[in-house]
Amino acid sequence: MNFVITNTSIDFNKAETLAIQIQEKSIGEYNVYTEKNAKVYENSEYVVCIRGYISDLSLPKEAVEKQIFSAVNKIVENWPVPDEITGSFTLVIFSKKDSKIIFCNDLIGVYPLYYSIKKESIIIASSTIFASLAEDIELDAVGITQRAIGKEFSNIGSRTILNGFRRLLPGEYISLKNKSFSIIKKYDNSLYKINTTKRKLTINNYKTFWSCYKKEVSYATAKFNKTYLALSGGMDSRLLLGTLSDNSNTTCLTYGNSESYEVKIAKRLATLKGFEFKNYSDLDLYFPSPKIIQKYTLKTEALNIASWLEILENYSQDKDAVILLGDMCEVLPARNIKTFSSRESRISNFFKTHVLNKDYNLTLANNATFISWKNAKIKKELQRYTKQKFAKLEVTIDYEDLIKKVTLDLEELLGRVEAHKLPYVELYDELYSWYTHARIPMGKQILICDSKFSAISPSMTIAVLRAASKIHPNNRLNYRFMNALFASNKELKKLNRIPTNQSPIIPRNFPSILVFAVWGIRSKIDQYLIRKVLKKKNPNLRYRLFKGLNWVKIYQNENIKERLNNYFNTNYLGEELVNNYKETILKRQSLEKWPLTNSDIISLASLNSELHLIKPLKKNKK
């Protein structure tokens, strides 16, 4: 649900310019403008706008509105929320009693919320486009630069592309009173409450987590008559699959050709559960028309992985149904603990951790280790903002000022990592990755699916993240906890008999040493085939040992040049910058470079489209 809340008013002519249908509701001194037919919750005490969902686990799961207002009462009283409150959400609460507004989000903050608090005006919005309906807003040169040349084309921390607007940080809570404009900020630092230094776990530990996870899914889906599952065949989507009753009203969806090995794996899993399975393939959508880019930018501001268009463009909207997505944080397999997640590290640690089953060497954290890591992280991130790249971008800010402001943004976000007082140095990278990679580029998968369904990732909810991050990292690394979880629960055991795409042919429940060996062999063969394709410059050669998403074929799209040009017919980013990206795409097409995912050009085209949609809303359009 998109909305804007303000103590002023919006210009309905602007909404009509964008073909947005708006409904209005007055609450005290504020006006709430939402998309037509959007649900705003209200009782005698509060008015509530919510994206995602929030639950009170102490109440029956069917009592959805009671859960919301019970959770609201507890949020008003205390932040962070107590253990019985969970969900994945962005929430705005208006208290009728004292005209107080509270807005907050969960531990990661996938659903964005933007706000501007000035001397005479307050604007709270779910998207930059909706924020622009409420005020003649200037664009932020630093925010645009971050989106154009920064890591994963994402803003850092609370930075946005709108001047004077901030985005809620992960776990942030803000309350304010309209007349006094007094502001109170609080943060949820409840992750990683690790209560043991021992690796060994009992069966009860797995049962406790599985019970927590299943309960979360049951509450997340309680108000929906229909459930969809984005099923890739990977371990996180299998985990979701195991929570759903066999032969229930569930449809599994995936993108890709029916001949793809991963699609075949997903279909086997769905069939095993007795679920309907549908897959969609349309390679032309990987370089979608400008019209499609603008449509999803307007709806979600979340188009960067074009694969989802294969489903979304071929499926009717069903906002009364929920679609469940996997774990963008990859918390259980600890894939974001960078020290041990690289291919090189997995190979070098193989004998010690797979054969001898010994612990990974973790470093105890303290103030000095954090400062050292923080300085190294800032230095590394700033390397992306070279003078050469910056010179290609047409923005009104000088380079030295840019670097100062990017540094401040990094320090703000790294402060959220520091506040958790993590026990091990290796966890700094993991939490930082959740606050960056999982929160924005990966989180956009949830947001874009939310355009057709109500999209939720149960693994990223408060209760599940708290429970999972409590597990000692040596228990999570190397899939130790995940493997034991699947081995100890009857709902998961049968799903583990099916191979994964990464380690094909052999069942996933085979000894990990064999699974690792198959992964290594398949990986080596894939690398050989890639080198051969690049050497021969022949797109018709075999590109993988097992058929999958064929990026070589995707880049042979005959419409690429035309669409690249059309994406930037009106260019808000700079001719030299855009031309560089176009050249990169064409080199991938000619196999001068390996054709990796095209999320770079899609992200840039989406940013350009976002600016194109905002510009007409400004009085001074220059």
C-alpha positions in Angstrom: 0.0 0.0 0.0 1.4 3.4 -1.0 0.4 6.4 1.1 1.4 9.9 2.1 0.5 11.5 5.5 0.9 15.3 5.9 -0.4 18.2 7.9 -0.7 20.1 4.7 -2.4 18.7 1.6 -1.5 17.2 -1.8 -2.2 18.5 -5.2 -4.6 16.1 -6.8 -3.6 17.4 -10.2 -0.2 15.9 -9.7 -1.7 12.5 -8.9 -3.8 12.7 -12.1 -0.6 13.5 -14.0 0.7 10.1 -12.9 -2.7 8.4 -13.3 -2.7 7.5 -9.6 -6.1 7.1 -8.0 -6.1 8.6 -4.5 -8.4 8.4 -1.6 -8.3 10.9 1.3 -8.9 10.6 5.0 -8.6 13.3 7.7 -7.1 12.4 11.1 -6.9 15.3 13.5 -4.6 17.9 12.0 -3.3 15.4 9.4 -4.5 14.1 6.0 -3.9 10.6 4.9 -3.8 10.0 1.1 -3.7 6.4 0.0 -4.1 4.4 -3.2 -7.7 3.7 -4.0 -9.2 0.9 -1.9 -6.2 0.7 0.4 -6.9 -0.5 3.9 -6.4 2.0 6.8 -7.0 0.5 10.2 -8.9 2.6 12.8 -10.4 2.1 16.3 -11.4 4.6 19.1 -7.7 5.3 19.9 -5.6 5.0 16.8 -5.5 5.3 13.0 -2.9 3.0 11.5 -1.2 2.7 8.1 0.9 -0.4 7.6 3.0 -2.1 4.9 3.7 -5.7 5.5 2.2 -7.2 8.6 2.5 -7.1 12.4 1.2 -9.8 14.8 0.7 -10.4 18.5 1.6 -14.0 19.0 -0.3 -14.0 22.4 -3.6 -13.6 20.5 -5.4 -16.1 18.2 -3.9 -15.8 14.7 -7.4 -15.3 13.1 -7.9 -12.1 15.1 -6.0 -9.9 12.6 -7.3 -6.5 13.6 -7.0 -7.3 17.3 -3.4 -8.3 16.8 -2.6 -5.1 15.0 -4.1 -2.8 17.7 -2.6 -4.9 20.5 0.8 -4.6 18.8 0.2 -0.8 18.4 -0.6 -0.4 22.1 2.7 -2.2 23.0 4.7 -0.1 20.5 3.3 3.1 22.0 4.3 1.9 25.4 7.8 0.5 24.6 10.4 0.1 21.9 11.9 -2.4 21.0 8.8 -4.5 21.1 8.4 -7.4 23.5 8.9 -11.0 22.3 5.3 -11.7 21.6 5.2 -9.0 18.9 6.5 -10.0 15.5 6.1 -9.3 11.8 7.8 -7.5 8.9 6.5 -4.0 8.6 6.6 -0.3 8.2 4.0 1.3 10.5 2.5 4.8 11.0 0.4 5.3 14.1 -1.7 8.4 14.8 -2.9 8.7 18.4 -6.3 10.5 18.6 -5.8 11.3 22.2 -2.7 13.5 22.0 -2.3 14.0 18.2 1.0 12.1 18.4 2.4 10.3 15.4 4.7 7.3 15.7 6.4 5.7 12.8 8.7 2.7 12.9 9.9 -0.4 11.0 11.2 -3.8 11.8 14.8 -4.9 12.4 15.8 -4.7 8.7 13.3 -2.2 7.2 12.6 -3.7 3.8 9.4 -1.7 3.4 10.7 1.9 3.0 9.3 4.9 4.8 10.4 8.4 3.9 9.8 11.5 6.1 10.5 15.2 6.2 10.0 17.3 9.4 10.3 21.0 8.9 9.2 24.1 10.9 5.7 24.1 9.5 5.2 20.8 7.6 5.4 17.1 8.2 5.4 14.6 5.4 5.5 10.8 5.8 5.4 8.7 2.7 5.8 5.1 1.5 7.6 6.2 -1.7 9.6 9.1 -3.1 6.9 9.6 -5.8 4.1 9.8 -3.2 6.3 12.2 -1.2 6.6 14.4 -4.2 2.8 14.7 -4.4 2.9 16.6 -1.2 5.6 19.2 -1.7 7.7 20.9 -4.4 10.8 18.9 -3.5 14.3 19.5 -4.6 16.4 16.4 -5.7 19.4 15.3 -3.6 22.6 15.2 -5.6 24.3 12.9 -3.1 21.4 10.5 -3.1 21.3 10.4 -6.9 25.1 9.8 -7.0 24.8 6.9 -4.6 22.0 5.3 -6.7 24.0 5.9 -9.9 27.5 4.7 -9.0 27.3 3.4 -5.4 27.3 -0.1 -4.2 24.4 -2.1 -5.7 22.9 1.2 -6.9 21.5 1.8 -3.5 21.3 4.7 -1.1 23.2 4.5 2.2 21.5 4.5 5.5 18.8 7.2 5.7 19.9 9.0 2.5 17.3 9.4 -0.3 17.1 11.0 -3.7 14.9 13.8 -2.2 16.5 16.8 -0.5 15.3 17.1 3.1 13.8 13.6 3.2 15.2 10.7 5.1 14.4 7.0 5.1 13.8 5.2 8.4 16.9 3.2 9.4 16.6 -0.5 10.3 14.8 -0.9 13.7 14.2 2.9 14.0 11.3 4.4 15.9 10.3 8.1 15.7 7.5 9.8 17.6 6.5 13.5 17.3 3.8 15.9 18.3 2.5 18.2 15.6 2.3 21.4 17.6 5.6 21.2 19.4 7.4 19.1 16.7 9.3 17.5 19.6 11.0 14.4 18.3 12.0 11.2 20.1 14.1 8.5 18.3 14.7 5.0 19.5 16.3 1.9 18.0 15.8 -1.9 18.2 19.2 -3.4 18.9 17.9 -6.9 19.9 19.7 -9.0 17.3 22.6 -11.5 18.2 21.7 -12.1 21.8 24.0 -15.2 21.7 23.9 -16.9 25.1 26.5 -19.6 24.6 30.1 -20.0 23.4 29.5 -23.7 22.7 28.8 -25.1 19.3 26.9 -28.2 20.2 23.1 -28.0 20.1 20.4 -30.5 21.2 17.4 -31.6 19.4 15.3 -29.2 21.5 17.2 -26.2 19.9 16.1 -27.3 16.4 12.5 -28.0 17.6 12.3 -24.6 19.3 13.4 -22.7 16.2 11.2 -24.8 13.9 8.2 -24.1 16.1 9.0 -20.4 16.0 9.3 -20.4 12.3 6.1 -22.4 11.6 4.2 -20.1 14.0 5.5 -17.1 12.2 4.3 -18.4 8.8 0.9 -19.4 10.2 0.3 -15.9 11.6 1.7 -14.2 8.4 -0.8 -16.1 6.2 -3.8 -16.2 8.6 -5.9 -13.5 6.9 -5.4 -14.8 3.4 -7.5 -17.5 1.6 -4.9 -18.2 -0.9 -1.1 -18.7 -0.5 1.5 -18.4 -3.2 5.1 -19.5 -2.7 8.1 -18.2 -4.7 9.8 -21.5 -5.0 13.4 -21.6 -6.3 14.3 -25.1 -5.1 16.9 -23.6 -2.7 17.1 -24.4 1.0 15.3 -21.2 2.2 12.3 -21.8 0.0 12.2 -25.4 1.0 12.1 -24.3 4.6 9.0 -22.3 3.7 7.6 -25.2 1.8 7.9 -27.4 4.9 5.7 -25.1 7.0 2.7 -25.4 4.7 0.3 -28.3 5.1 0.4 -30.9 2.3 -2.3 -30.4 -0.4 -3.4 -27.0 1.0 -4.6 -24.2 -1.2 -1.0 -23.2 -2.2 0.4 -22.5 -5.7 4.2 -22.5 -6.2 5.5 -20.0 -8.7 8.9 -19.7 -10.2 10.5 -18.1 -13.2 12.5 -19.8 -15.9 12.1 -22.3 -18.8 10.6 -25.8 -18.0 13.9 -27.3 -19.3 15.9 -25.5 -16.6 17.3 -27.8 -14.0 16.3 -25.5 -11.2 12.7 -25.3 -12.4 12.6 -29.1 -12.6 13.8 -29.3 -9.0 11.2 -26.7 -7.9 8.5 -28.7 -9.6 9.5 -31.9 -7.9 9.4 -30.2 -4.5 5.9 -28.8 -5.2 4.6 -32.1 -6.5 5.9 -33.8 -3.4 3.7 -31.5 -1.3 0.7 -31.9 -3.6 0.8 -28.2 -4.6 0.0 -26.6 -7.9 3.1 -25.5 -9.7 3.5 -22.8 -12.4 6.6 -21.5 -14.1 6.9 -18.6 -16.6 9.5 -17.8 -19.1 9.8 -14.7 -21.4 13.4 -13.8 -22.1 12.3 -10.6 -23.8 11.3 -9.2 -20.3 14.9 -9.2 -19.2 15.3 -6.1 -21.2 11.7 -4.8 -20.7 10.1 -2.0 -22.6 10.4 1.5 -21.1 6.6 1.3 -20.5 7.0 -1.7 -18.2 9.9 -0.1 -16.4 7.9 3.0 -15.7 4.9 0.9 -14.6 6.8 -1.0 -11.9 8.8 2.1 -10.9 5.6 4.0 -10.3 4.0 1.1 -8.4 7.0 -0.1 -6.4 10.3 1.8 -7.1 11.8 -1.7 -6.8 12.7 -2.9 -10.3 16.2 -4.3 -10.4 16.0 -8.1 -10.9 14.0 -8.4 -14.1 13.4 -12.2 -13.6 10.4 -11.4 -11.5 8.7 -9.8 -14.5 8.3 -13.3 -16.0 5.8 -14.1 -13.2 4.3 -10.6 -12.6 3.7 -9.8 -16.3 2.0 -13.1 -16.8 -0.1 -13.3 -13.6 -3.3 -11.5 -12.6 -3.2 -9.2 -9.6 -4.4 -10.9 -6.4 -3.9 -8.5 -3.5 -6.2 -10.8 -1.3 -3.5 -13.5 -1.6 -0.1 -13.7 0.1 3.1 -14.6 -1.7 5.9 -16.0 0.6 9.5 -15.3 -0.4 12.7 -16.8 1.0 15.4 -15.4 3.2 17.1 -12.3 1.8 19.4 -12.2 4.8 20.5 -15.8 4.4 20.8 -15.9 8.2 20.6 -19.7 8.8 23.5 -20.7 6.4 25.4 -17.5 7.5 26.2 -16.8 3.8 26.9 -13.1 4.7 29.7 -13.8 7.1 32.1 -12.7 4.4 35.3 -14.1 6.0 34.1 -17.7 5.4 31.6 -17.4 2.5 33.9 -16.9 -0.5 34.6 -19.8 -2.8 38.3 -19.6 -1.9 37.5 -19.8 1.8 35.1 -22.7 1.4 37.8 -24.6 -0.4 40.6 -23.7 2.0 38.5 -24.6 5.0 37.1 -27.8 3.5 39.3 -30.3 5.3 39.1 -28.6 8.7 35.3 -27.9 8.7 33.9 -30.7 6.5 36.2 -33.6 7.1 37.3 -33.0 10.7 34.1 -31.0 11.6 36.1 -28.5 13.6 35.1 -24.9 14.4 35.8 -21.8 12.4 38.2 -19.4 14.1 36.2 -16.5 15.3 37.7 -13.2 16.7 36.3 -11.7 19.9 35.0 -8.2 19.3 35.8 -5.0 21.3 35.8 -1.3 20.7 39.2 -1.4 19.0 38.2 -4.1 16.6 35.1 -2.2 15.6 36.9 1.0 14.9 39.5 -0.8 12.8 36.7 -2.6 10.8 34.7 0.6 10.5 37.6 2.6 9.1 38.4 -0.2 6.6 34.8 -0.4 5.5 34.5 3.3 4.9 37.7 3.3 2.9 36.5 0.4 0.8 33.1 1.9 0.1 34.5 5.3 -0.8 36.7 3.6 -3.4 33.5 3.3 -5.5 33.2 7.1 -5.7 36.2 7.8 -7.9 36.7 11.2 -9.6 36.5 9.5 -12.9 33.1 8.0 -12.3 31.8 11.1 -10.6 32.8 13.3 -13.6 30.6 11.3 -15.9 27.5 12.0 -13.8 25.6 15.3 -14.2 24.9 16.4 -10.6 25.2 19.8 -8.9 27.7 19.0 -6.1 31.5 19.2 -5.9 33.5 16.0 -5.4 34.9 16.9 -2.0 31.5 17.7 -0.6 30.2 14.4 -2.0 32.9 12.4 -0.2 32.2 14.2 3.1 28.4 13.5 2.9 28.9 9.8 1.8 31.2 9.4 4.7 28.6 10.8 7.1 26.0 8.4 5.7 28.3 5.4 6.1 29.1 6.5 9.7 25.4 6.7 10.5 24.7 3.2 9.2 27.8 1.7 10.8 26.5 3.2 14.0 23.5 0.9 13.8 25.9 -2.0 13.5 28.0 -0.8 16.5 24.9 -0.4 18.6 24.3 -4.2 18.7 27.6 -4.7 20.5 28.3 -7.9 18.5 30.4 -10.6 20.2 32.5 -11.5 17.1 34.3 -9.4 14.6 33.1 -11.7 11.7 29.5 -10.7 12.5 30.2 -7.0 11.6 30.1 -7.9 7.9 27.0 -10.0 8.3 24.9 -7.3 10.0 26.2 -4.7 7.6 25.1 -6.9 4.7 21.6 -7.2 6.2 21.4 -3.4 6.5 22.6 -2.9 2.9 22.4 -5.9 0.5 19.3 -7.6 2.2 17.5 -4.4 3.0 17.6 -2.7 -0.4 18.6 -4.6 -3.6 17.4 -8.0 -2.2 14.4 -6.5 -0.4 13.2 -5.0 -3.7 12.2 -8.6 -4.7 9.6 -8.4 -1.9 8.5 -4.9 -2.9 8.0 -5.7 -6.6 6.0 -8.9 -5.7 3.9 -6.7 -3.5 2.6 -5.0 -6.6 0.5 -8.1 -7.5 0.2 -9.9 -4.1 0.7 -9.2 -0.5 4.4 -10.1 -0.3 6.1 -11.3 2.9 9.5 -12.9 3.8 8.8 -14.8 7.1 12.6 -15.3 7.6 13.1 -11.6 7.9 10.5 -11.0 10.6 11.3 -9.8 14.1 10.7 -13.2 15.9 12.6 -15.3 13.4 15.6 -13.0 13.0 15.9 -12.7 16.8 15.8 -16.5 17.1 18.2 -17.2 14.2 20.7 -14.6 15.1 20.9 -16.0 18.7 22.4 -19.2 17.2 26.2 -19.3 17.6 27.8 -18.6 14.2 29.8 -21.8 14.3 26.5 -23.6 14.4 25.1 -21.7 11.4 28.2 -21.8 9.2 28.7 -24.6 6.7 24.9 -25.2 6.7 25.3 -27.0 10.1 22.1 -25.7 11.6 20.2 -25.9 8.4 21.2 -29.5 7.8 20.4 -30.6 11.3 17.1 -28.8 11.1 16.1 -30.7 8.0 17.3 -33.9 9.5 15.4 -33.5 12.7 11.9 -32.5 11.5 9.5 -34.8 9.6 8.0 -32.0 7.6 11.5 -31.2 6.1 13.1 -34.7 5.8 11.3 -35.7 2.6 12.2 -32.3 1.0 15.8 -33.0 1.7 15.8 -36.1 -0.5 15.7 -33.9 -3.6 19.0 -32.4 -4.9 19.7 -28.7 -5.2 20.7 -26.8 -8.2 24.2 -26.1 -6.7 24.9 -29.7 -6.0 22.8 -31.6 -8.6 22.0 -35.3 -9.0 22.6 -36.4 -5.5 20.0 -35.9 -2.7 20.6 -33.0 -0.4 20.6 -35.3 2.7 23.7 -37.1 1.5 26.9 -36.6 3.6 28.0 -33.0 3.3 31.5 -34.1 2.1 29.8 -35.6 -1.0 27.5 -32.6 -1.5 30.5 -30.3 -1.3 32.4 -32.5 -3.8 29.6 -32.5 -6.3 29.3 -28.7 -5.9 33.1 -28.4 -6.6 33.0 -30.6 -9.7 29.9 -28.9 -11.2 31.5 -25.5 -10.5 34.7 -26.4 -12.2 32.9 -27.7 -15.3 30.8 -24.6 -15.4 33.9 -22.4 -15.3 35.4 -24.4 -18.2 32.3 -24.0 -20.3 32.2 -20.3 -19.6 35.8 -19.9 -20.7 35.1 -21.8 -23.9 32.0 -19.7 -24.8 34.1 -16.5 -24.2 37.0 -17.9 -26.3 34.9 -19.0 -29.2 32.5 -16.0 -29.0 29.8 -18.4 -29.9 26.4 -17.9 -28.0 25.2 -21.3 -29.2 27.7 -23.3 -27.2 26.8 -25.1 -24.0 27.1 -22.5 -21.2 26.4 -24.7 -18.1 26.7 -28.4 -17.2 23.0 -28.3 -16.3 20.5 -26.0 -18.1 19.5 -22.9 -16.2 18.9 -19.2 -16.7 20.7 -18.6 -20.0 22.2 -15.1 -19.8 24.1 -15.7 -23.0 20.8 -16.1 -24.8 19.2 -13.2 -23.0 21.8 -10.8 -24.2 21.2 -11.9 -27.8 17.9 -10.0 -27.7 17.6 -8.1 -31.0 15.9 -5.2 -29.3 18.7 -4.4 -26.9 20.1 -1.4 -28.6 16.7 0.2 -29.2 15.6 -0.4 -25.6 18.8 0.9 -24.1 18.4 4.1 -26.1 14.7 4.3 -25.1 15.4 3.9 -21.4 17.4 7.1 -21.5 15.5 9.1 -24.2 15.3 11.8 -21.5 18.6 11.4 -19.7 18.8 12.7 -16.1 22.1 11.1 -15.2 24.7 12.2 -17.7 25.4 11.1 -21.3 28.9 9.8 -20.6 27.8 7.7 -17.6 24.9 6.1 -19.5 27.0 5.5 -22.6 29.5 3.6 -20.5 26.8 1.3 -19.2 25.4 0.8 -22.7 28.8 -0.2 -24.0 29.2 -2.7 -21.2 25.8 -4.3 -22.1 26.9 -4.5 -25.8 30.2 -6.1 -24.8 28.3 -8.7 -22.9 26.1 -9.3 -26.0 29.2 -9.8 -28.2 30.8 -12.0 -25.5 33.7 -9.7 -25.0 32.6 -9.8 -21.4 30.7 -12.6 -19.7 27.0 -11.8 -19.6 26.2 -11.6 -16.0 22.9 -10.4 -14.6 21.7 -7.2 -16.1 20.5 -5.7 -12.8 23.1 -2.9 -13.3 21.4 -1.4 -16.4 17.9 -2.2 -15.1 18.6 -0.4 -11.8 20.0 2.6 -13.7 17.0 2.7 -16.1 14.7 2.4 -13.1 16.4 5.4 -11.4 16.1 7.4 -14.6 12.4 6.5 -14.8 11.9 7.5 -11.1 13.5 10.9 -11.8 11.3 11.2 -14.9 8.2 10.6 -12.9 9.2 13.1 -10.1 10.3 15.9 -12.4 6.9 16.9 -13.7 5.6 17.2 -10.1 8.0 20.0 -9.4 7.0 23.6 -10.1 10.5 24.4 -11.3 11.1 21.4 -13.6 14.7 22.3 -14.5 
